[in-house]
């Protein structure tokens, strides 16, 4: 989908740009598009979403919307244990 853009040029620059476009046999709009594309270069590929969110395909699926508080709490707790050098305590069985 294209977006419409308005630019302002001084009259001499506009005259020269129209003349260059005519010399190349293209429209003024195409001339400007090519200049912008040349200046910007190739579009950078988008990152794979799994890299951003560290998604895995193994293990039990999670419902982040429902479990976000527990997941964040677990992550913060693990980081705290790592920083303090402590090990997680085993859960005691109730008799």
TORVOLO-384528 format. One record per atom (N, C-alpha, C): residue in three letters; atom name; chain; x, y, z; residue number from 1. Coordinates in steps of 0.02 Angstrom, whole numbers. Layout:
residues N
ATOM,ALA,CA,A,X,Y,Z,NUM
...
This chain:
residues 95
ATOM,UNK,N,A,42,-59,0,1
ATOM,UNK,CA,A,0,0,0,1
ATOM,UNK,C,A,45,62,0,1
ATOM,UNK,N,A,30,108,-43,2
ATOM,UNK,CA,A,69,169,-49,2
ATOM,UNK,C,A,40,224,-5,2
ATOM,UNK,N,A,83,268,18,3
ATOM,UNK,CA,A,62,326,56,3
ATOM,UNK,C,A,77,388,16,3
ATOM,UNK,N,A,32,435,17,4
ATOM,UNK,CA,A,41,497,-20,4
ATOM,UNK,C,A,82,545,23,4
ATOM,UNK,N,A,131,579,-8,5
ATOM,UNK,CA,A,175,625,27,5
ATOM,UNK,C,A,182,690,-11,5
ATOM,UNK,N,A,183,745,25,6
ATOM,UNK,CA,A,192,810,-7,6
ATOM,UNK,C,A,259,838,15,6
ATOM,UNK,N,A,298,863,-34,7
ATOM,UNK,CA,A,362,894,-19,7
ATOM,UNK,C,A,364,964,-49,7
ATOM,UNK,N,A,408,1006,-23,8
ATOM,UNK,CA,A,416,1074,-49,8
ATOM,UNK,C,A,487,1081,-75,8
ATOM,UNK,N,A,493,1103,-138,9
ATOM,UNK,CA,A,558,1114,-169,9
ATOM,UNK,C,A,561,1186,-193,9
ATOM,UNK,N,A,621,1214,-194,10
ATOM,UNK,CA,A,626,1281,-224,10
ATOM,UNK,C,A,616,1272,-300,10
ATOM,UNK,N,A,594,1324,-333,11
ATOM,UNK,CA,A,576,1318,-405,11
ATOM,UNK,C,A,633,1291,-449,11
ATOM,UNK,N,A,694,1313,-438,12
ATOM,UNK,CA,A,750,1290,-479,12
ATOM,UNK,C,A,763,1215,-469,12
ATOM,UNK,N,A,760,1192,-406,13
ATOM,UNK,CA,A,770,1120,-393,13
ATOM,UNK,C,A,714,1080,-424,13
ATOM,UNK,N,A,653,1105,-420,14
ATOM,UNK,CA,A,597,1069,-449,14
ATOM,UNK,C,A,605,1065,-525,14
ATOM,UNK,N,A,625,1120,-557,15
ATOM,UNK,CA,A,635,1120,-630,15
ATOM,UNK,C,A,688,1069,-650,15
ATOM,UNK,N,A,744,1068,-613,16
ATOM,UNK,CA,A,798,1021,-628,16
ATOM,UNK,C,A,777,949,-617,16
ATOM,UNK,N,A,739,937,-565,17
ATOM,UNK,CA,A,716,869,-550,17
ATOM,UNK,C,A,668,844,-604,17
ATOM,UNK,N,A,622,888,-626,18
ATOM,UNK,CA,A,575,868,-679,18
ATOM,UNK,C,A,614,855,-744,18
ATOM,UNK,N,A,665,896,-758,19
ATOM,UNK,CA,A,705,886,-819,19
ATOM,UNK,C,A,743,820,-815,19
ATOM,UNK,N,A,771,804,-758,20
ATOM,UNK,CA,A,808,740,-750,20
ATOM,UNK,C,A,761,681,-758,20
ATOM,UNK,N,A,701,685,-729,21
ATOM,UNK,CA,A,652,631,-736,21
ATOM,UNK,C,A,633,622,-810,21
ATOM,UNK,N,A,622,677,-845,22
ATOM,UNK,CA,A,606,674,-916,22
ATOM,UNK,C,A,664,643,-956,22
ATOM,UNK,N,A,724,662,-938,23
ATOM,UNK,CA,A,784,634,-971,23
ATOM,UNK,C,A,787,559,-962,23
ATOM,UNK,N,A,768,535,-903,24
ATOM,UNK,CA,A,768,463,-888,24
ATOM,UNK,C,A,706,428,-916,24
ATOM,UNK,N,A,657,467,-938,25
ATOM,UNK,CA,A,596,438,-966,25
ATOM,UNK,C,A,549,411,-912,25
ATOM,UNK,N,A,550,441,-853,26
ATOM,UNK,CA,A,507,420,-799,26
ATOM,UNK,C,A,471,481,-770,26
ATOM,UNK,N,A,420,468,-731,27
ATOM,UNK,CA,A,384,523,-700,27
ATOM,UNK,C,A,425,554,-643,27
ATOM,UNK,N,A,406,614,-626,28
ATOM,UNK,CA,A,439,648,-570,28
ATOM,UNK,C,A,431,607,-506,28
ATOM,UNK,N,A,371,580,-495,29
ATOM,UNK,CA,A,358,539,-435,29
ATOM,UNK,C,A,403,477,-434,29
ATOM,UNK,N,A,411,444,-491,30
ATOM,UNK,CA,A,454,384,-494,30
ATOM,UNK,C,A,527,404,-481,30
ATOM,UNK,N,A,547,461,-508,31
ATOM,UNK,CA,A,615,486,-496,31
ATOM,UNK,C,A,628,496,-421,31
ATOM,UNK,N,A,581,527,-387,32
ATOM,UNK,CA,A,587,538,-314,32
ATOM,UNK,C,A,588,472,-277,32
ATOM,UNK,N,A,543,425,-296,33
ATOM,UNK,CA,A,541,359,-264,33
ATOM,UNK,C,A,608,323,-271,33
ATOM,UNK,N,A,637,326,-330,34
ATOM,UNK,CA,A,702,293,-341,34
ATOM,UNK,C,A,758,325,-299,34
ATOM,UNK,N,A,757,392,-295,35
ATOM,UNK,CA,A,808,425,-254,35
ATOM,UNK,C,A,802,405,-181,35
ATOM,UNK,N,A,741,403,-156,36
ATOM,UNK,CA,A,731,384,-86,36
ATOM,UNK,C,A,752,312,-75,36
ATOM,UNK,N,A,731,267,-121,37
ATOM,UNK,CA,A,750,196,-115,37
ATOM,UNK,C,A,826,187,-117,37
ATOM,UNK,N,A,859,225,-161,38
ATOM,UNK,CA,A,932,221,-167,38
ATOM,UNK,C,A,965,245,-103,38
ATOM,UNK,N,A,939,298,-74,39
ATOM,UNK,CA,A,969,325,-13,39
ATOM,UNK,C,A,959,279,47,39
ATOM,UNK,N,A,900,249,52,40
ATOM,UNK,CA,A,884,206,109,40
ATOM,UNK,C,A,914,137,103,40
ATOM,UNK,N,A,926,114,42,41
ATOM,UNK,CA,A,953,47,32,41
ATOM,UNK,C,A,900,-6,43,41
ATOM,UNK,N,A,924,-68,49,42
ATOM,UNK,CA,A,880,-125,59,42
ATOM,UNK,C,A,845,-122,127,42
ATOM,UNK,N,A,784,-145,129,43
ATOM,UNK,CA,A,748,-149,192,43
ATOM,UNK,C,A,781,-203,235,43
ATOM,UNK,N,A,789,-188,299,44
ATOM,UNK,CA,A,818,-237,345,44
ATOM,UNK,C,A,768,-292,359,44
ATOM,UNK,N,A,789,-355,359,45
ATOM,UNK,CA,A,742,-409,374,45
ATOM,UNK,C,A,718,-403,446,45
ATOM,UNK,N,A,655,-421,456,46
ATOM,UNK,CA,A,627,-420,523,46
ATOM,UNK,C,A,652,-479,563,46
ATOM,UNK,N,A,660,-467,627,47
ATOM,UNK,CA,A,683,-520,672,47
ATOM,UNK,C,A,629,-573,680,47
ATOM,UNK,N,A,650,-634,687,48
ATOM,UNK,CA,A,603,-688,701,48
ATOM,UNK,C,A,575,-678,771,48
ATOM,UNK,N,A,510,-680,778,49
ATOM,UNK,CA,A,477,-667,843,49
ATOM,UNK,C,A,501,-715,897,49
ATOM,UNK,N,A,522,-775,879,50
ATOM,UNK,CA,A,546,-822,929,50
ATOM,UNK,C,A,611,-798,961,50
ATOM,UNK,N,A,651,-758,924,51
ATOM,UNK,CA,A,712,-730,953,51
ATOM,UNK,C,A,694,-677,1005,51
ATOM,UNK,N,A,644,-637,991,52
ATOM,UNK,CA,A,625,-583,1036,52
ATOM,UNK,C,A,595,-611,1100,52
ATOM,UNK,N,A,553,-661,1095,53
ATOM,UNK,CA,A,518,-687,1153,53
ATOM,UNK,C,A,546,-753,1178,53
ATOM,UNK,N,A,600,-777,1147,54
ATOM,UNK,CA,A,632,-839,1168,54
ATOM,UNK,C,A,581,-896,1172,54
ATOM,UNK,N,A,542,-903,1119,55
ATOM,UNK,CA,A,491,-955,1117,55
ATOM,UNK,C,A,522,-1023,1106,55
ATOM,UNK,N,A,494,-1073,1135,56
ATOM,UNK,CA,A,518,-1141,1126,56
ATOM,UNK,C,A,460,-1185,1104,56
ATOM,UNK,N,A,477,-1241,1074,57
ATOM,UNK,CA,A,425,-1286,1051,57
ATOM,UNK,C,A,421,-1349,1094,57
ATOM,UNK,N,A,460,-1351,1147,58
ATOM,UNK,CA,A,459,-1410,1189,58
ATOM,UNK,C,A,427,-1393,1256,58
ATOM,UNK,N,A,403,-1442,1289,59
ATOM,UNK,CA,A,373,-1432,1355,59
ATOM,UNK,C,A,299,-1416,1351,59
ATOM,UNK,N,A,272,-1404,1408,60
ATOM,UNK,CA,A,200,-1391,1413,60
ATOM,UNK,C,A,184,-1320,1388,60
ATOM,UNK,N,A,131,-1313,1348,61
ATOM,UNK,CA,A,113,-1245,1325,61
ATOM,UNK,C,A,89,-1202,1384,61
ATOM,UNK,N,A,99,-1137,1378,62
ATOM,UNK,CA,A,78,-1092,1430,62
ATOM,UNK,C,A,27,-1042,1402,62
ATOM,UNK,N,A,-12,-1015,1446,63
ATOM,UNK,CA,A,-60,-962,1429,63
ATOM,UNK,C,A,-34,-899,1462,63
ATOM,UNK,N,A,4,-860,1425,64
ATOM,UNK,CA,A,38,-802,1452,64
ATOM,UNK,C,A,-12,-751,1479,64
ATOM,UNK,N,A,-67,-742,1443,65
ATOM,UNK,CA,A,-117,-693,1465,65
ATOM,UNK,C,A,-144,-712,1534,65
ATOM,UNK,N,A,-156,-776,1545,66
ATOM,UNK,CA,A,-184,-799,1608,66
ATOM,UNK,C,A,-130,-805,1662,66
ATOM,UNK,N,A,-71,-828,1644,67
ATOM,UNK,CA,A,-19,-846,1693,67
ATOM,UNK,C,A,37,-795,1699,67
ATOM,UNK,N,A,29,-735,1671,68
ATOM,UNK,CA,A,85,-688,1669,68
ATOM,UNK,C,A,112,-671,1738,68
ATOM,UNK,N,A,70,-661,1787,69
ATOM,UNK,CA,A,94,-644,1854,69
ATOM,UNK,C,A,137,-699,1883,69
ATOM,UNK,N,A,116,-762,1876,70
ATOM,UNK,CA,A,155,-818,1901,70
ATOM,UNK,C,A,220,-825,1863,70
ATOM,UNK,N,A,218,-817,1796,71
ATOM,UNK,CA,A,278,-824,1755,71
ATOM,UNK,C,A,329,-770,1772,71
ATOM,UNK,N,A,306,-708,1780,72
ATOM,UNK,CA,A,352,-654,1799,72
ATOM,UNK,C,A,380,-665,1868,72
ATOM,UNK,N,A,336,-685,1915,73
ATOM,UNK,CA,A,359,-700,1983,73
ATOM,UNK,C,A,412,-754,1985,73
ATOM,UNK,N,A,401,-808,1947,74
ATOM,UNK,CA,A,450,-863,1944,74
ATOM,UNK,C,A,516,-838,1916,74
ATOM,UNK,N,A,513,-798,1863,75
ATOM,UNK,CA,A,575,-772,1832,75
ATOM,UNK,C,A,612,-727,1881,75
ATOM,UNK,N,A,577,-683,1915,76
ATOM,UNK,CA,A,609,-638,1964,76
ATOM,UNK,C,A,639,-679,2021,76
ATOM,UNK,N,A,603,-729,2045,77
ATOM,UNK,CA,A,628,-771,2099,77
ATOM,UNK,C,A,692,-808,2079,77
ATOM,UNK,N,A,692,-836,2018,78
ATOM,UNK,CA,A,752,-871,1994,78
ATOM,UNK,C,A,811,-823,1988,78
ATOM,UNK,N,A,799,-762,1965,79
ATOM,UNK,CA,A,853,-713,1960,79
ATOM,UNK,C,A,878,-695,2030,79
ATOM,UNK,N,A,833,-688,2078,80
ATOM,UNK,CA,A,853,-673,2147,80
ATOM,UNK,C,A,896,-729,2175,80
ATOM,UNK,N,A,875,-791,2164,81
ATOM,UNK,CA,A,914,-848,2189,81
ATOM,UNK,C,A,984,-849,2158,81
ATOM,UNK,N,A,988,-834,2092,82
ATOM,UNK,CA,A,1052,-834,2058,82
ATOM,UNK,C,A,1097,-779,2084,82
ATOM,UNK,N,A,1069,-720,2097,83
ATOM,UNK,CA,A,1109,-664,2122,83
ATOM,UNK,C,A,1134,-675,2193,83
ATOM,UNK,N,A,1094,-709,2234,84
ATOM,UNK,CA,A,1113,-719,2304,84
ATOM,UNK,C,A,1151,-784,2314,84
ATOM,UNK,N,A,1154,-826,2263,85
ATOM,UNK,CA,A,1189,-889,2268,85
ATOM,UNK,C,A,1151,-942,2306,85
ATOM,UNK,N,A,1088,-930,2317,86
ATOM,UNK,CA,A,1047,-979,2354,86
ATOM,UNK,C,A,1017,-1029,2306,86
ATOM,UNK,N,A,998,-1085,2333,87
ATOM,UNK,CA,A,965,-1137,2293,87
ATOM,UNK,C,A,892,-1138,2313,87
ATOM,UNK,N,A,848,-1156,2267,88
ATOM,UNK,CA,A,777,-1159,2285,88
ATOM,UNK,C,A,765,-1213,2337,88
ATOM,UNK,N,A,721,-1198,2384,89
ATOM,UNK,CA,A,705,-1247,2435,89
ATOM,UNK,C,A,656,-1298,2407,89
ATOM,UNK,N,A,665,-1360,2429,90
ATOM,UNK,CA,A,618,-1412,2408,90
ATOM,UNK,C,A,553,-1402,2445,90
ATOM,UNK,N,A,500,-1415,2410,91
ATOM,UNK,CA,A,434,-1410,2443,91
ATOM,UNK,C,A,425,-1468,2491,91
ATOM,UNK,N,A,400,-1454,2549,92
ATOM,UNK,CA,A,388,-1505,2599,92
ATOM,UNK,C,A,322,-1539,2586,92
ATOM,UNK,N,A,321,-1603,2595,93
ATOM,UNK,CA,A,258,-1640,2587,93
ATOM,UNK,C,A,218,-1635,2651,93
ATOM,UNK,N,A,155,-1626,2644,94
ATOM,UNK,CA,A,111,-1625,2702,94
ATOM,UNK,C,A,91,-1696,2718,94
ATOM,UNK,N,A,88,-1711,2781,95
ATOM,UNK,CA,A,69,-1778,2803,95
ATOM,UNK,C,A,-3,-1783,2822,95
